[in-house]
């Protein structure tokens, strides 16, 4: 029997109400066709309920979450818990905690072991496989900033050296990885064509109850301003209102919501910007189709899934030149300095003035379906 172990820092829950790390599920949903059994293990931090009630510690460390074990098709998804805390000591030891949690639910042997992210999932998988004598493969999903933090750590160098295969979503990092492991390959993220596809803008706006004639910009991202850069997006959006009166919809939720609201009020944009919150993954397709322009001015990315999803709808984009964005983006403009709100404004203004070829953008997206990406991963693993 062919079995696959997938260890990941996150995985969407059964209901889809929390679609964290949906790109991992995208790969798994295709890879499962090559195996008789797939075990997905996503160890989840446990934080004492009392401290949650007292509002101590970050939201991510909570015992009250939306995740519960479930099964679909030939895939079993487990969320074993491990205790940790937001301290440097615990962060250094998270891989050990995750490895212990992994041992509680995983089998002793698999045909293939595949880890998503270096820390802690990859380091934990390395420990797990060492004690059982079989190989592991590694998909490095860390964004560009996180990757740089890890790249100087000796324990991560050893992780790279001992992996049978390495996949990286940013092609610019491949030469660096090859210094540790010659079997390193560029494999981008992707999208599900059954979920993301062209819908007429008129129909999308009607379903979302949006005005037909208004110019609409959309951002789909967690409200983490140090990462996704919503504050500079708001400042740039303010600057284009004279030339392009428009509305901006921020789709997503996150810990920096209050900071975003404060900046909206400071810029007098409360009537022009809407915080949509988290929506079901399938509804994101409607938001992308409803938009005249999709904007992703992140400080750091690996290979943003939303970029490929948006390409599948034919909607033009403005994205930061970070991670693997420049190599994959079709139908859009690049921001060189995401900390410069004026540059963001200029890029948005130019994109709104440009006539884009919808069919050309959609055609360019076809090579990034999860089926195509998973086939590449499986072929490299098998060779």
C-alpha positions as CSV (number, residue, x, y, z in Angstrom):
1,X,0.0,0.0,0.0
2,X,1.3,3.4,-1.0
3,X,1.1,5.9,1.9
4,X,1.9,9.6,2.2
5,X,2.6,11.6,5.3
6,X,2.2,15.3,5.0
7,X,3.3,17.5,7.9
8,X,2.4,21.2,7.8
9,X,2.2,24.3,9.9
10,X,-1.4,24.7,9.0
11,X,-4.3,23.1,7.1
12,X,-7.9,24.2,6.4
13,X,-10.6,22.9,8.8
14,X,-13.4,20.7,7.7
15,X,-16.1,23.4,7.3
16,X,-13.8,25.7,5.4
17,X,-14.5,28.5,7.8
18,X,-10.7,28.7,8.4
19,X,-8.8,28.3,5.2
20,X,-5.3,28.7,6.6
21,X,-2.6,27.4,4.3
22,X,-5.1,26.4,1.7
23,X,-2.2,26.0,-0.7
24,X,-1.2,22.8,1.2
25,X,-4.6,21.4,0.7
26,X,-4.4,22.4,-3.0
27,X,-1.4,20.1,-3.4
28,X,-2.8,17.3,-1.2
29,X,-6.1,17.2,-3.1
30,X,-4.1,16.3,-6.3
31,X,-1.3,14.2,-4.7
32,X,-3.9,11.9,-3.0
33,X,-4.7,10.4,-6.4
34,X,-1.3,8.8,-6.4
35,X,-1.6,7.1,-2.9
36,X,-3.8,4.7,-1.2
37,X,-3.7,6.6,2.1
38,X,-2.7,10.1,3.0
39,X,-2.2,11.3,6.6
40,X,-2.1,15.1,7.0
41,X,-0.7,16.1,10.4
42,X,-0.9,19.8,11.4
43,X,0.2,20.1,15.0
44,X,-1.6,23.0,16.7
45,X,-0.4,25.1,19.7
46,X,-2.3,24.5,22.9
47,X,-2.6,27.5,25.1
48,X,-4.2,27.2,28.5
49,X,-7.8,28.3,28.4
50,X,-7.5,30.5,31.5
51,X,-4.8,32.6,29.8
52,X,-7.1,33.0,26.8
53,X,-9.9,34.2,29.0
54,X,-7.5,36.7,30.6
55,X,-6.5,37.9,27.0
56,X,-2.8,37.0,27.6
57,X,-0.7,36.0,24.6
58,X,-1.4,36.2,20.9
59,X,-4.6,35.0,19.2
60,X,-2.8,32.1,17.5
61,X,-2.0,30.5,20.9
62,X,-5.5,29.5,22.0
63,X,-7.1,26.3,23.1
64,X,-10.4,27.4,21.6
65,X,-10.1,27.1,17.9
66,X,-12.0,25.9,14.8
67,X,-9.9,22.8,14.2
68,X,-11.0,19.2,14.7
69,X,-9.7,16.0,13.1
70,X,-11.6,14.9,10.0
71,X,-11.5,12.6,7.0
72,X,-12.3,13.0,3.4
73,X,-11.7,10.6,0.5
74,X,-8.5,8.7,1.3
75,X,-7.2,11.6,3.5
76,X,-7.1,11.8,7.3
77,X,-6.4,15.2,8.8
78,X,-5.2,15.4,12.4
79,X,-4.4,18.4,14.6
80,X,-2.5,17.0,17.6
81,X,-1.9,19.7,20.2
82,X,1.4,20.7,21.8
83,X,2.0,23.2,24.6
84,X,4.1,26.2,23.8
85,X,4.3,29.9,24.7
86,X,5.2,33.1,22.9
87,X,8.8,33.2,24.3
88,X,12.1,32.8,22.5
89,X,12.8,29.6,24.5
90,X,9.7,27.9,23.3
91,X,10.1,29.1,19.8
92,X,13.5,27.5,19.6
93,X,12.0,24.2,20.9
94,X,8.8,24.2,18.9
95,X,10.2,21.6,16.4
96,X,10.8,19.2,19.3
97,X,7.3,19.8,20.6
98,X,5.8,19.3,17.1
99,X,7.8,16.1,16.6
100,X,6.4,14.6,19.8
101,X,2.9,15.6,18.8
102,X,3.5,14.0,15.3
103,X,4.6,10.7,16.9
104,X,1.3,10.5,18.8
105,X,-0.8,10.2,15.6
106,X,1.5,9.1,12.7
107,X,2.3,5.6,11.6
108,X,5.8,4.2,11.9
109,X,6.4,4.0,8.2
110,X,5.3,5.7,5.0
111,X,6.1,5.4,1.3
112,X,6.6,9.2,1.2
113,X,7.0,11.9,3.9
114,X,6.5,15.5,2.7
115,X,6.9,18.5,5.0
116,X,5.6,22.0,4.2
117,X,7.6,24.8,5.8
118,X,11.1,24.4,7.4
119,X,10.1,25.5,10.9
120,X,8.6,23.8,12.8
121,X,7.0,21.2,10.4
122,X,10.2,20.4,8.4
123,X,12.5,20.2,11.5
124,X,9.9,18.0,13.2
125,X,9.6,15.7,10.2
126,X,13.4,15.4,10.1
127,X,13.4,14.2,13.7
128,X,10.5,11.8,13.1
129,X,12.1,10.3,10.0
130,X,15.5,10.0,11.5
131,X,14.2,7.8,14.3
132,X,12.4,5.5,11.8
133,X,14.9,5.4,9.0
134,X,13.1,6.8,6.0
135,X,13.5,9.9,3.8
136,X,11.6,13.1,3.8
137,X,10.9,15.7,1.1
138,X,10.6,19.4,1.9
139,X,8.5,22.2,0.4
140,X,9.8,25.5,1.6
141,X,6.8,27.8,1.7
142,X,8.2,30.5,4.0
143,X,7.8,34.0,2.7
144,X,10.9,36.0,1.6
145,X,11.5,37.6,5.0
146,X,11.0,34.4,7.0
147,X,13.3,32.5,4.6
148,X,16.1,35.0,5.2
149,X,15.7,34.6,9.0
150,X,16.0,30.8,8.6
151,X,18.8,30.8,6.0
152,X,21.5,31.6,8.6
153,X,20.6,28.8,11.0
154,X,22.9,25.7,11.1
155,X,20.0,23.5,12.1
156,X,18.1,24.6,8.9
157,X,21.2,24.0,6.8
158,X,21.2,20.4,8.1
159,X,17.5,20.1,7.3
160,X,18.2,21.1,3.7
161,X,21.2,18.8,3.4
162,X,19.4,15.8,4.6
163,X,16.2,16.2,2.6
164,X,15.8,13.9,-0.4
165,X,14.2,16.6,-2.4
166,X,13.7,20.3,-1.9
167,X,10.9,22.4,-3.5
168,X,11.0,26.2,-3.3
169,X,8.3,28.6,-4.4
170,X,10.8,31.4,-5.2
171,X,13.0,30.5,-8.1
172,X,15.6,33.1,-7.0
173,X,16.4,31.0,-4.0
174,X,17.3,27.9,-5.9
175,X,21.0,28.6,-6.4
176,X,21.3,29.2,-2.6
177,X,19.6,26.0,-1.8
178,X,21.7,24.0,-4.3
179,X,24.7,24.8,-2.2
180,X,23.2,22.5,0.4
181,X,21.2,20.1,-1.7
182,X,21.7,19.6,-5.5
183,X,18.2,18.1,-5.7
184,X,16.4,21.5,-5.3
185,X,13.6,22.6,-7.6
186,X,11.4,25.6,-8.3
187,X,7.7,24.7,-7.9
188,X,5.2,27.5,-7.6
189,X,1.9,27.5,-5.8
190,X,-1.3,27.2,-7.8
191,X,-5.1,27.3,-7.8
192,X,-8.1,25.1,-8.3
193,X,-9.8,25.9,-11.7
194,X,-13.1,24.5,-10.3
195,X,-13.0,27.2,-7.6
196,X,-11.4,30.2,-9.5
197,X,-12.6,31.0,-12.9
198,X,-14.0,33.9,-15.0
199,X,-17.5,35.2,-14.0
200,X,-18.9,38.3,-15.5
201,X,-18.2,41.4,-13.4
202,X,-21.9,42.3,-13.6
203,X,-22.9,38.9,-12.1
204,X,-20.2,39.0,-9.4
205,X,-21.2,42.4,-8.3
206,X,-24.9,41.5,-8.3
207,X,-24.2,38.4,-6.0
208,X,-22.1,40.6,-3.7
209,X,-24.6,43.5,-3.7
210,X,-22.0,45.9,-5.1
211,X,-22.6,48.9,-7.3
212,X,-22.3,48.1,-11.0
213,X,-20.7,51.3,-12.2
214,X,-18.2,52.1,-9.4
215,X,-14.5,51.5,-9.8
216,X,-13.6,48.8,-7.3
217,X,-10.3,47.7,-5.9
218,X,-9.9,44.5,-3.9
219,X,-7.2,43.2,-1.5
220,X,-7.4,39.6,-0.2
221,X,-5.0,39.1,2.7
222,X,-4.7,38.6,6.5
223,X,-4.9,41.9,8.3
224,X,-1.2,41.8,9.3
225,X,0.1,45.2,8.4
226,X,3.8,44.4,9.0
227,X,3.4,41.7,6.4
228,X,0.6,42.5,4.0
229,X,1.1,46.3,4.2
230,X,-2.5,47.4,4.3
231,X,-1.6,50.8,5.9
232,X,0.5,51.9,2.9
233,X,-2.2,50.5,0.6
234,X,-4.7,52.9,2.3
235,X,-2.3,55.8,2.0
236,X,-1.8,55.0,-1.7
237,X,-5.5,54.6,-2.3
238,X,-6.1,58.0,-0.7
239,X,-3.8,59.6,-3.3
240,X,-5.6,58.2,-6.4
241,X,-9.1,59.5,-5.4
242,X,-8.8,62.7,-7.4
243,X,-8.0,60.8,-10.7
244,X,-9.8,57.6,-9.9
245,X,-12.8,58.0,-7.5
246,X,-13.2,54.4,-6.3
247,X,-13.9,52.0,-3.4
248,X,-11.5,49.6,-1.7
249,X,-12.6,46.3,-0.2
250,X,-10.3,44.5,2.2
251,X,-11.2,40.8,2.3
252,X,-9.7,39.0,5.3
253,X,-9.3,39.1,9.0
254,X,-6.3,39.5,11.4
255,X,-4.8,40.9,14.5
256,X,-4.2,44.4,13.0
257,X,-7.8,45.2,12.3
258,X,-7.9,48.0,14.8
259,X,-4.8,49.6,13.2
260,X,-6.4,49.5,9.8
261,X,-9.6,51.1,11.1
262,X,-7.6,53.8,12.8
263,X,-5.8,54.6,9.6
264,X,-9.0,54.6,7.6
265,X,-10.4,57.2,10.0
266,X,-7.2,59.3,10.0
267,X,-7.3,59.4,6.2
268,X,-11.1,60.1,6.1
269,X,-11.6,56.9,4.1
270,X,-14.3,55.2,6.2
271,X,-16.9,55.8,3.4
272,X,-14.5,54.6,0.7
273,X,-13.0,51.5,2.3
274,X,-14.9,48.4,3.6
275,X,-13.6,45.7,5.8
276,X,-15.2,42.6,4.5
277,X,-13.7,40.1,7.0
278,X,-13.1,36.5,6.4
279,X,-15.2,34.9,3.7
280,X,-15.5,31.3,2.4
281,X,-12.8,30.4,0.0
282,X,-15.2,29.9,-2.9
283,X,-16.6,33.5,-2.4
284,X,-13.1,34.9,-2.9
285,X,-13.7,34.1,-6.6
286,X,-16.6,36.5,-6.7
287,X,-14.6,39.3,-5.1
288,X,-11.8,38.9,-7.6
289,X,-14.2,38.9,-10.5
290,X,-16.0,41.9,-9.1
291,X,-12.8,44.0,-9.0
292,X,-11.5,46.3,-11.6
293,X,-8.1,45.9,-9.9
294,X,-6.6,43.5,-7.4
295,X,-3.9,44.9,-5.2
296,X,-1.3,43.0,-3.1
297,X,1.4,45.4,-1.9
298,X,3.0,42.9,0.6
299,X,6.4,43.5,2.2
300,X,7.1,39.7,2.1
301,X,5.7,36.8,0.1
302,X,6.8,33.4,-1.0
303,X,4.6,32.7,-3.9
304,X,1.1,34.1,-3.1
305,X,-1.7,31.7,-3.9
306,X,-4.1,34.7,-4.3
307,X,-2.0,35.9,-7.3
308,X,-2.6,32.7,-9.2
309,X,-6.3,32.6,-8.2
310,X,-6.7,36.2,-9.4
311,X,-5.0,35.4,-12.7
312,X,-7.6,32.7,-13.3
313,X,-10.3,35.3,-13.2
314,X,-8.6,37.6,-15.7
315,X,-8.5,40.5,-13.3
316,X,-5.4,42.7,-13.5
317,X,-3.2,43.1,-10.5
318,X,-0.7,45.4,-8.8
319,X,1.8,43.4,-6.6
320,X,5.1,43.9,-4.8
321,X,8.2,42.5,-6.4
322,X,8.9,40.1,-3.6
323,X,9.4,36.3,-3.4
324,X,8.4,34.6,-6.7
325,X,5.9,37.2,-7.8
326,X,7.8,38.7,-10.7
327,X,8.5,35.4,-12.3
328,X,4.8,34.3,-12.3
329,X,2.7,37.4,-12.6
330,X,0.9,38.0,-15.8
331,X,-1.5,40.9,-16.4
332,X,-0.2,43.3,-13.8
333,X,2.3,45.8,-12.6
334,X,5.0,45.5,-10.0
335,X,5.8,47.7,-7.0
336,X,9.5,48.0,-6.3
337,X,9.3,49.6,-2.9
338,X,6.1,48.6,-1.0
339,X,7.0,51.0,1.8
340,X,6.5,53.9,-0.6
341,X,2.7,54.7,-0.7
342,X,3.3,57.1,-3.6
343,X,4.7,54.3,-5.7
344,X,1.7,52.1,-4.8
345,X,-0.6,55.0,-5.8
346,X,1.2,55.4,-9.2
347,X,1.0,51.7,-9.9
348,X,-2.7,51.5,-9.1
349,X,-3.4,54.6,-11.2
350,X,-1.4,53.3,-14.2
351,X,-3.1,49.9,-13.9
352,X,-6.6,51.5,-13.9
353,X,-5.7,53.5,-17.1
354,X,-4.4,50.4,-18.9
355,X,-6.5,48.2,-21.2
356,X,-5.8,44.6,-20.1
357,X,-6.3,41.5,-22.2
358,X,-8.5,39.3,-20.0
359,X,-8.1,36.2,-22.1
360,X,-4.3,36.5,-22.1
361,X,-4.2,36.7,-18.3
362,X,-6.4,33.6,-18.0
363,X,-4.4,31.7,-20.6
364,X,-1.2,32.5,-18.6
365,X,-2.8,31.0,-15.4
366,X,-3.4,27.6,-16.9
367,X,0.0,26.2,-16.1
368,X,-0.5,27.0,-12.5
369,X,-3.4,24.6,-11.7
370,X,-2.8,22.4,-8.7
371,X,-3.1,19.4,-10.9
372,X,0.0,20.6,-12.9
373,X,1.9,21.6,-9.8
374,X,1.2,18.3,-8.0
375,X,2.3,16.3,-11.0
376,X,5.6,18.1,-11.0
377,X,6.1,17.4,-7.2
378,X,5.2,13.7,-7.6
379,X,7.5,13.2,-10.6
380,X,10.4,14.7,-8.7
381,X,9.7,12.6,-5.6
382,X,9.4,9.4,-7.6
383,X,12.6,10.0,-9.6
